Amino acid sequence: MRKFLTLFAVAALFSAVACGDAKKDDSNAEEEAKGLMDEMNTTMDEVSETTEEAAEDGANAMEVAADSVNNAAMEAGEAVEDAANQAGDKMKDAADKVEEAVK
């Protein structure tokens, strides 16, 4: 019986030593996994921030472009109106000259 208890004690000691390292490995793996998750979260936050900034920059650029197009359209409309007015004035002058020539 004494040999059995001795063998059992030795087996328990080996088991405790072997399992103790496994717990350390598990805790190291958990710490490493937590570190990787923290790094991933940080990276995702940076990506989200960069994406938001790019979206804001794109929106601002679109607004500037829309304003430029609007201004160009207004200027073109004014130029067409001026040209039409000048053409109308010339036609009126020409009609007046024709009328005087007919008299």
Number of C-alpha atoms within 10 A of each C-alpha: 6 7 8 9 10 11 12 12 12 12 12 12 12 12 11 12 11 11 12 12 11 12 11 11 12 12 12 12 12 12 12 12 12 12 12 12 12 12 12 12 12 12 12 12 12 12 12 12 12 12 12 12 12 12 12 12 12 12 12 12 12 12 12 12 12 12 12 12 12 12 12 12 12 12 12 12 12 12 12 12 12 12 12 12 12 12 12 12 12 12 12 12 12 12 12 12 11 11 10 9 8 7 5
